Amino acid sequence: MSDWEPELYNRFRRYRYEPVEAILARLPISADERIADLGCGSGENTIELARRAVAGRVTGIDSSPAMIDAANKARAELPPALGDRVAFMVGDISRLEAAAQYSIIFSNAALQWIPHHRDVLSAWFRALAPGGRMVVQMPANDRETAKVELGNLAREEPWRSMLSGVDQSFREVPPPEKYASILHEIGFIEVDCYYHTFHHPMLSPSEVVEWYRATGLRPFINALPERHRAPFLDAYRGRLERAYGTTAKMTFGFKRLFIWGRRPAA
Ligand SMILES: C[S@@+](CC[C@H](N)C(=O)[O-])C[C@H]1O[C@@H](n2cnc3c(N)ncnc32)[C@H](O)[C@@H]1O
């Protein structure tokens, strides 16, 4: 698959930051935390976490070289007192091998790209120091118009034959109750899992296409031959205009799942 495009992803930075603000509002951060930001992207959240853990260390891990490159460029601009406490590395967060290393594991909008969540969350549990906390946020927007229409379009010809290799099965995020029981089984305490829907004003359905072009559309676009990509996006845009019933301003509802847990102290 072609690499992520940090600039495109960050076009809606203000909206994409709202769930992070919600997390930071309820996550006490002490001076000396050891924090992992898993699937850190271009590193803005990683750096914000380091700002808040005033004498702590934060490691951002991401599998995308383009994202880590952008993160390292941002880090190079920081005053040394902050930049020296931040590290970025290319790595696969589904195979985290750290043991009892972090006091906080933070993962925003990344786990949905990975299958086998029970195994992954077990590894993240082991990576936490005793008493350490984990907070994960994932989009859970599978029933929203744009996601439903994307699935409908992909099932129609001529796209269906070209997109048959796109595996969407593991991207359907299970409900909070399911994660709560997985976390309890793994051994987490203070488990709290819930949905929160954010409401984003958009100038038109075209902006929703732009939103997804940076994320959920990537596997579809990547699977299409170059000459079919623009027509696919046009077809998707037209479909969204009909489904939302407008070509003008609209509100894009975005449901997200939040998962909290703590590794017991002893
Ligand atoms: C939607 S972005 C979120 C980035 C950042 N956490 C944020 O909130 O802006 C998802 C990120 O997850 C990363 N990712 C997906 N699968 C991964 C994996 N197996 N290991 C590491 N990173 C992964 C992608 O490279 C991408 O940067």
The ligand as a Gaussian input file, in Angstrom:
#p B3LYP/6-31G(d) Opt

LIG

0 1
 C       -5.272000       7.924000      11.501000
 S       -3.548000       7.961000      11.825000
 C       -3.511000       8.577000      13.510000
 C       -2.216000       9.252000      13.836000
 C       -2.134000       9.904000      15.225000
 N       -2.281000       8.926000      16.290000
 C       -3.139000      11.004000      15.381000
 O       -3.985000      10.915000      16.275000
 O       -3.081000      11.987000      14.615000
 C       -3.236000       6.230000      12.024000
 C       -1.783000       5.910000      12.159000
 O       -1.661000       4.537000      12.535000
 C       -0.484000       4.052000      11.930000
 N       -0.534000       2.577000      11.909000
 C       -1.443000       1.777000      11.312000
 N       -1.122000       0.471000      11.515000
 C        0.018000       0.462000      12.258000
 C        0.853000      -0.582000      12.791000
 N        0.567000      -1.865000      12.619000
 N        1.939000      -0.227000      13.497000
 C        2.245000       1.087000      13.691000
 N        1.486000       2.103000      13.225000
 C        0.389000       1.802000      12.513000
 C       -0.504000       4.683000      10.554000
 O        0.760000       4.647000       9.940000
 C       -0.997000       6.085000      10.860000
 O        0.043000       7.001000      11.061000

